[in-house]
Amino acid sequence: MIEIRRSFWIVGVILVTAVAGYFWTRTQVFVQLFYFSLLLLVVSWLWTLFSNRGVVVQRSSRELRQESGKVFEERFEIVNQKALLRPWLEIVDESELPGPGGSRVLSWLGKFETRNYSAYTPLRKRGQILLGPTSLYSGDPFGIFVYRRVYQANRSLLVLPHMFDLRWFPFPPGLLPGGKAQRQRTLEVTPYAAGVREYYPGDSLNRIHWPTSARRERLMVKEFEKDPQADFWVFIDAFHKTHVEVKEEQQENIRIDRFWFWEKRKQITLPVDTFEYAVSIGASICRYFVRKDTAIGFGIAAQRHAVISPDRGERQFNKILEILAYAQPQGKLPLIGLIQSEVRNIARGSTIVLITSAIDGSVILAVDLVQRRGMQPIVILIDPFTFGGEVGADHLLPELHRRKAPVAVISNGDDLQSALEEGLSGY
């Protein structure tokens, strides 16, 4: 698509002036000026028409899943596939990535030449980001016409929550119900065999019980019950009236140096948003217990009510991260409502982590409900006053201490690892 720039109107004025001047004065110089202006327009239009034909823009990156707070590196490759010299090319990154991203201006791209450059973008917003569209602009040397070619996005980047490495987190001992008493079957191989059944296609060969198979003259496989160890649950409060946010334009803009050694040293902080802190803390706690091979369950009532039953391993952790990547504080269910809807499905003796910035009595009610059901609560309070809220969370601490519930208070700008470990170290 060819676009007209300001220079076109300047040449147009010269052209009209030449016509008017010739009819007014009958001077030959105006005829020459007319033909020169007309020739300039025609040559510029033809030059622009072929200016970026045969030029290909390609975007590539090593990872399409990146953690918020990190720097996303993307590679741009511009290939001139024709034997034509390109005086100038402008690449404009029109994706939702913050900052100028991969936008560049290149000059004198030679015949069959390939140019490469890297773009570094700090990631501060969770979710899915389309890597495109990308617009390629080129034109004539006089700037009269510009040809725009658009390359649509064919890949997307999933920005996961920012996580930090926890070295310690309390796991209070509680009532540990026996696995056989629960009678909950599982596909995992555990030390608690519940019986045998006939073999079905797809069953693992290491689950075949050979003595029973030989006795019955057909393949029989073992069934298992869940491990009797209590589970660990993380609940994040996403109620829309709870969280406080400072708008992005009020926050400090972050620039990333293009040199790799500077880029590696940059420290990017979380947005000033209580929900972003809650998501980061929840993801970090889940990663800690997944690495400890502990069954972890998760619940959040954001745009949609999402609950994941306790399980182990990286697959469980990836499911939690994908939910957190899209979660926004738009929930209509407060924390106490979320706990009431799920507490009946949680085994006694489990540990429940409540991550919230609520400053009303719903936190106390949720702790009382969890304790009455024979579970161990851990409360992580994100103080909204330090994020620009009107009231802080200090008045909740005496009630929580009276109930002997472990609690850590997180303020804006805190080192989350130290704040959690030091805040919960006394329990």
C-alpha positions in Angstrom: 0.0 0.0 0.0 1.4 3.3 -1.1 1.0 6.3 1.2 1.5 10.0 0.4 3.8 12.1 2.5 4.2 15.9 2.9 6.7 16.3 0.1 4.0 15.2 -2.4 2.0 18.4 -1.6 5.1 20.5 -2.0 5.8 19.1 -5.4 2.1 19.5 -6.2 2.2 23.2 -5.3 5.3 23.6 -7.6 3.4 21.8 -10.4 0.3 24.1 -10.1 2.6 27.1 -9.8 4.4 26.1 -13.0 1.1 25.8 -14.9 -0.2 29.1 -13.6 3.0 30.9 -14.3 3.2 29.7 -17.9 -0.4 30.8 -18.7 0.4 34.2 -17.0 3.8 35.0 -18.4 4.3 32.5 -21.3 7.8 31.9 -20.0 9.6 28.8 -21.1 11.1 28.2 -17.6 7.7 27.4 -16.3 7.3 24.6 -18.9 10.6 23.1 -17.8 9.6 23.4 -14.2 6.2 21.6 -15.0 7.9 18.7 -16.8 10.5 18.4 -14.0 7.9 18.2 -11.3 5.8 15.8 -13.3 8.8 13.6 -14.0 9.8 13.7 -10.3 6.4 12.5 -9.3 6.4 9.6 -11.8 9.9 8.5 -11.0 9.3 8.7 -7.3 6.1 6.7 -7.6 7.8 3.9 -9.7 10.7 3.9 -7.3 8.4 3.5 -4.3 6.4 0.8 -6.1 9.5 -1.5 -6.3 11.3 -0.2 -3.2 10.5 -3.1 -0.9 9.6 -5.9 -3.3 11.8 -8.8 -2.6 12.5 -7.7 1.0 11.5 -10.2 3.7 11.3 -9.5 7.4 11.6 -12.5 9.8 11.3 -12.5 13.6 12.6 -15.3 15.8 13.2 -15.9 19.4 14.6 -18.8 21.5 11.7 -18.9 23.9 8.0 -18.3 23.6 7.4 -18.7 27.3 9.1 -16.0 29.4 8.8 -14.9 33.0 7.5 -11.5 33.9 10.3 -9.2 35.1 12.8 -10.7 32.8 14.0 -9.3 29.4 12.7 -10.8 26.2 15.2 -11.1 23.4 14.0 -11.2 19.9 16.0 -11.5 16.6 15.0 -9.6 13.5 16.4 -10.6 10.1 15.9 -8.5 7.0 16.7 -10.2 3.7 17.1 -8.4 0.3 16.2 -11.1 -2.2 16.6 -8.9 -5.3 19.6 -7.3 -7.0 18.4 -3.8 -6.1 20.0 -1.3 -3.7 17.6 -0.2 -1.0 18.5 3.4 0.2 16.4 3.1 3.4 14.0 0.8 5.1 12.0 1.3 8.3 10.9 -1.7 10.4 8.1 -0.9 12.8 7.1 -3.4 15.5 3.4 -3.0 16.1 3.0 -5.8 18.7 1.8 -5.2 22.2 5.4 -5.5 23.6 6.2 -2.4 25.7 8.6 0.2 24.3 10.0 0.6 20.8 10.9 -3.1 20.7 12.3 -4.1 17.3 11.6 -0.8 15.4 14.6 0.2 13.5 15.7 2.3 10.4 18.2 0.7 8.0 20.1 2.5 5.3 21.7 1.2 2.1 20.7 -2.4 2.2 22.8 -3.9 -0.6 22.0 -6.4 -3.3 21.2 -9.8 -1.8 22.3 -8.5 1.6 21.0 -9.8 4.9 20.9 -7.6 8.0 20.3 -8.9 11.6 19.7 -7.1 14.9 18.4 -8.0 18.3 15.7 -6.3 20.3 15.5 -6.4 24.1 12.2 -5.7 25.8 11.4 -5.7 29.6 8.3 -7.8 30.3 6.0 -6.3 33.0 2.6 -7.5 31.9 1.5 -11.1 32.2 -0.5 -12.9 29.5 -0.3 -13.7 25.9 1.3 -11.2 23.5 1.2 -11.6 19.7 4.6 -11.0 18.2 3.3 -8.8 15.4 2.2 -7.4 13.2 5.4 -5.9 11.7 5.3 -3.1 9.2 8.0 -2.5 6.6 8.2 1.0 5.2 10.3 2.1 2.2 10.1 4.7 -0.5 11.8 7.1 -2.8 14.9 9.2 -1.8 12.8 12.4 -1.8 10.2 11.2 0.7 7.3 11.8 -1.6 5.7 8.4 -1.4 6.0 5.6 1.1 5.2 1.9 0.5 4.0 -0.1 3.5 4.0 -3.8 3.7 2.5 -5.6 6.7 3.7 -9.0 8.0 1.0 -10.5 10.2 1.9 -12.2 13.5 2.3 -16.0 13.3 3.6 -16.6 16.9 2.8 -15.4 20.4 4.7 -15.0 23.6 3.2 -16.3 26.9 4.4 -14.1 29.8 4.4 -16.1 33.0 4.3 -14.6 36.5 7.5 -13.3 38.1 9.0 -15.9 40.5 11.7 -15.8 43.1 13.6 -18.7 44.8 12.3 -19.5 48.2 14.9 -21.3 50.5 12.4 -22.1 53.2 8.6 -22.1 53.8 6.7 -23.4 56.8 4.8 -26.7 56.5 3.0 -27.0 59.9 2.4 -30.6 60.9 -1.3 -31.4 61.1 -3.6 -34.4 61.1 -2.3 -36.9 58.6 -5.2 -39.1 57.5 -4.3 -42.6 56.3 -4.3 -43.2 52.6 -6.3 -46.4 52.9 -8.9 -44.6 55.0 -9.4 -42.0 52.2 -10.0 -44.7 49.5 -9.0 -42.3 46.8 -7.6 -44.1 43.7 -4.8 -42.5 41.8 -3.0 -43.2 38.5 0.4 -42.6 40.2 2.4 -45.5 41.6 2.4 -45.1 45.4 3.4 -47.5 48.3 -0.3 -48.1 49.0 -1.7 -50.9 46.8 -5.5 -51.1 46.8 -6.1 -54.2 44.7 -5.8 -55.6 41.2 -7.9 -55.3 38.0 -7.7 -56.6 34.5 -5.1 -55.1 32.1 -6.3 -52.5 29.7 -4.4 -51.2 26.6 -2.2 -48.3 27.7 -1.5 -49.6 31.2 2.2 -49.5 32.1 3.9 -52.9 32.1 5.6 -52.2 35.4 2.1 -52.2 37.1 1.4 -55.8 36.1 1.1 -58.2 39.1 2.7 -61.3 37.7 1.6 -63.8 40.4 -2.0 -62.9 40.0 -1.7 -62.9 36.2 -0.2 -66.4 36.3 -2.9 -67.7 38.6 -5.8 -66.2 36.6 -4.1 -66.8 33.2 -4.7 -63.2 32.1 -2.9 -60.0 32.7 -3.7 -58.2 35.9 -2.5 -54.8 37.0 -2.1 -53.2 40.5 -4.2 -50.3 41.6 -2.9 -47.7 44.1 -4.4 -45.3 46.6 -3.2 -41.8 47.4 -0.3 -41.1 49.6 -1.5 -40.4 53.2 0.6 -37.3 53.5 -1.6 -34.1 53.8 -1.8 -31.8 50.8 -0.8 -28.2 50.3 -3.2 -25.7 48.9 -2.6 -22.1 47.6 -5.6 -19.7 47.3 -5.2 -16.3 45.8 -7.8 -13.6 46.4 -8.8 -12.0 43.0 -11.9 -10.1 44.3 -12.2 -6.8 42.3 -12.8 -4.6 45.3 -9.7 -5.9 47.1 -6.7 -4.9 45.1 -4.9 -1.5 44.6 -3.0 -0.6 41.5 -0.8 2.4 40.3 -1.4 3.0 36.6 1.4 2.1 34.3 2.0 5.7 33.1 2.7 6.8 36.7 5.4 4.2 37.1 9.0 4.6 36.1 9.8 3.8 32.5 12.5 1.1 32.1 15.1 1.2 29.3 17.2 -1.7 28.4 20.7 -1.3 26.9 21.2 -3.2 23.8 24.5 -4.5 24.9 24.1 -8.0 26.4 26.3 -7.4 29.4 24.2 -4.4 30.5 21.0 -6.2 29.7 21.9 -9.0 32.0 22.6 -6.7 34.9 19.3 -4.8 34.8 17.0 -5.4 37.7 13.3 -5.0 36.9 10.8 -4.6 39.7 7.2 -5.7 39.8 4.5 -3.2 38.9 3.0 -1.3 41.8 -0.1 -3.6 42.0 -1.2 -5.7 44.9 -2.5 -8.4 42.6 0.8 -8.7 40.8 2.5 -9.2 44.1 -0.1 -11.8 45.0 0.4 -13.7 41.8 4.2 -13.6 42.1 4.1 -14.9 45.6 1.6 -17.7 44.8 3.7 -18.9 41.8 6.9 -18.9 43.8 5.3 -20.9 46.7 3.9 -23.4 44.2 7.4 -23.8 42.6 9.0 -24.3 46.0 6.7 -27.2 46.9 6.8 -28.8 43.4 10.6 -28.9 43.8 10.0 -30.6 47.2 7.8 -33.2 45.5 4.8 -32.2 47.6 1.3 -32.5 46.2 0.1 -28.9 45.6 -3.4 -27.7 44.9 -4.5 -24.3 43.7 -7.6 -22.1 43.6 -8.4 -18.6 42.3 -11.7 -16.9 41.4 -10.6 -14.3 38.8 -12.4 -13.9 35.5 -13.3 -17.6 35.9 -13.4 -19.8 38.9 -10.3 -22.1 38.5 -9.4 -24.9 40.9 -6.7 -27.6 40.4 -6.7 -30.7 42.5 -3.5 -31.5 44.3 -0.8 -33.2 42.3 3.0 -33.4 41.9 5.4 -32.6 39.2 6.2 -30.0 36.5 2.9 -30.7 34.6 0.9 -29.6 37.6 3.2 -26.5 38.0 2.7 -25.6 34.3 -1.1 -25.8 34.7 -0.9 -23.4 37.6 1.4 -21.0 35.8 -0.9 -20.9 32.7 -3.9 -19.9 34.9 -1.9 -17.2 36.7 -0.6 -15.9 33.4 -4.1 -14.9 32.3 -5.6 -14.1 35.7 -6.8 -10.5 36.4 -8.3 -9.0 39.6 -11.8 -9.0 38.1 -13.4 -11.7 40.4 -16.8 -11.4 41.9 -16.2 -13.9 44.6 -14.4 -12.7 47.8 -11.8 -14.8 49.6 -14.3 -16.2 52.2 -16.6 -17.3 49.4 -13.8 -19.1 47.6 -12.8 -21.0 50.7 -16.4 -21.9 51.5 -16.9 -23.3 48.1 -13.8 -25.5 48.2 -13.0 -26.4 51.8 -15.3 -29.4 51.8 -13.2 -31.0 49.1 -9.9 -30.6 51.0 -8.5 -33.4 53.2 -8.2 -32.7 56.9 -4.6 -31.9 58.0 -3.8 -30.1 54.8 -2.1 -26.7 54.8 -3.9 -23.8 53.3 -2.0 -20.6 52.1 -4.3 -17.6 51.8 -2.8 -14.7 49.7 -4.8 -11.6 49.9 -4.8 -7.8 50.3 -8.3 -7.7 51.9 -8.4 -5.5 55.0 -11.9 -6.5 56.2 -13.0 -9.3 58.5 -13.2 -11.8 55.6 -9.6 -12.9 56.3 -10.4 -13.7 59.9 -13.6 -15.6 58.8 -11.6 -17.6 56.3 -8.9 -18.5 58.9 -11.7 -19.6 61.4 -13.3 -21.8 58.7 -10.1 -23.5 57.8 -9.2 -24.2 61.4 -12.6 -25.6 62.2 -12.2 -28.1 59.4 -8.9 -29.4 60.9 -6.6 -27.6 58.5 -3.6 -25.4 59.0 -3.8 -21.8 57.6 -0.9 -19.6 56.5 -1.9 -16.0 55.8 0.1 -13.7 53.5 -1.2 -10.2 53.8 -0.3 -7.6 51.1 -0.6 -4.2 52.8 -2.7 -2.0 50.4 -1.7 1.2 52.3 1.8 0.9 50.9 0.4 0.7 47.4 -1.7 3.9 47.7 -4.7 2.5 49.5 -6.5 4.3 52.3 -6.2 1.8 55.1 -3.4 -0.7 56.0 -3.6 -4.3 57.3 -2.0 -3.8 60.7 -5.3 -4.0 62.6 -5.7 -7.7 61.4 -2.5 -8.9 63.0 -3.6 -9.2 66.6 -6.6 -11.3 65.6 -4.4 -13.6 63.5 -1.8 -14.0 66.2 -4.6 -14.8 68.7 -5.5 -17.7 66.4 -1.9 -18.8 66.1 -2.0 -18.5 62.4 1.3 -17.9 60.7 1.2 -14.5 58.9 3.6 -12.5 56.8 2.9 -8.8 55.8 4.2 -7.7 52.4 4.7 -4.0 51.6 5.3 -2.3 48.3 9.0 -2.5 47.3 9.8 -5.4 49.6 12.2 -8.1 48.7 9.6 -10.8 48.5 11.9 -13.7 49.3 13.3 -12.1 52.5 9.9 -10.7 53.5 8.3 -14.2 53.4 11.2 -16.1 55.0 11.7 -13.5 57.8 7.9 -12.9 58.3 7.2 -16.7 58.7 10.4 -17.6 60.4 8.8 -17.6 63.9 6.4 -20.4 63.1 
